[in-house]
């Protein structure tokens, strides 16, 4: 069995479900819980993965907040 993501316009949903009903023995419909909570879940997931990859490759610099806080405290104390 293969999995597909299908977007159906709201006003076409009834007709779409009728069409699917004709092949219901060959098709399983399941709502994606991730999309129920956040309709942009997969776009955000892809963007976060790209950020992680950029950090790992050094393309996006990171900041050591612990060291910065120590420097800031020292600066404030002097």
C-alpha positions as CSV (number, residue, x, y, z in Angstrom):
1,X,0.0,0.0,0.0
2,X,1.2,3.6,-0.7
3,X,0.5,6.8,1.2
4,X,-0.5,10.0,-0.5
5,X,-1.5,13.4,0.9
6,X,-4.5,14.9,-0.8
7,X,-5.8,18.4,-0.3
8,X,-9.5,18.8,-1.1
9,X,-11.3,22.1,-1.4
10,X,-14.0,22.5,1.3
11,X,-16.8,22.8,-1.2
12,X,-15.7,19.7,-3.1
13,X,-15.3,17.4,0.0
14,X,-18.8,15.8,-0.2
15,X,-18.3,14.8,-3.8
16,X,-14.8,13.6,-3.1
17,X,-16.0,11.4,-0.3
18,X,-18.7,9.9,-2.6
19,X,-15.9,9.1,-5.1
20,X,-13.8,7.5,-2.5
21,X,-16.8,5.5,-1.2
22,X,-16.9,3.7,-4.5
23,X,-13.4,2.3,-3.9
24,X,-13.5,2.0,-0.2
25,X,-12.3,-1.6,-0.2
26,X,-9.0,-0.4,-1.8
27,X,-8.5,2.9,0.1
28,X,-7.9,3.8,3.7
29,X,-8.6,7.4,4.8
30,X,-6.9,8.6,7.9
31,X,-6.7,12.1,9.3
32,X,-3.2,13.4,10.0
33,X,-3.1,14.4,13.7
34,X,-0.1,16.7,13.1
35,X,-2.2,18.7,10.6
36,X,-5.1,18.8,13.0
37,X,-3.0,20.7,15.6
38,X,-1.0,22.8,13.1
39,X,-1.9,23.1,9.5
40,X,1.7,24.2,8.7
41,X,3.3,21.3,10.6
42,X,5.2,19.8,7.7
43,X,6.4,23.2,6.4
44,X,7.7,24.1,9.9
45,X,9.3,20.7,10.3
46,X,11.1,21.1,6.9
47,X,12.3,24.6,7.9
48,X,13.6,23.4,11.3
49,X,15.4,20.5,9.7
50,X,17.1,23.0,7.3
51,X,18.1,25.2,10.3
52,X,19.6,22.1,12.1
53,X,21.5,21.1,8.9
54,X,22.8,24.7,8.5
55,X,24.0,24.8,12.1
56,X,25.7,21.4,11.8
57,X,27.5,22.4,8.6
58,X,28.6,25.7,10.0
59,X,26.6,27.7,7.5
60,X,24.6,29.2,10.3
61,X,26.7,30.4,13.3
62,X,25.6,29.7,16.8
63,X,26.2,31.6,20.0
64,X,27.5,30.2,23.3
65,X,25.1,32.0,25.7
66,X,26.8,30.5,28.8
67,X,30.1,32.1,27.8
68,X,28.4,35.3,26.9
69,X,26.6,35.5,30.2
70,X,29.9,35.0,32.0
71,X,31.5,37.7,30.0
72,X,28.5,40.0,30.6
73,X,28.6,39.4,34.4
74,X,32.4,40.1,34.5
75,X,31.8,43.2,32.5
76,X,29.0,44.4,34.8
77,X,31.1,43.7,37.9
78,X,34.1,45.7,36.8
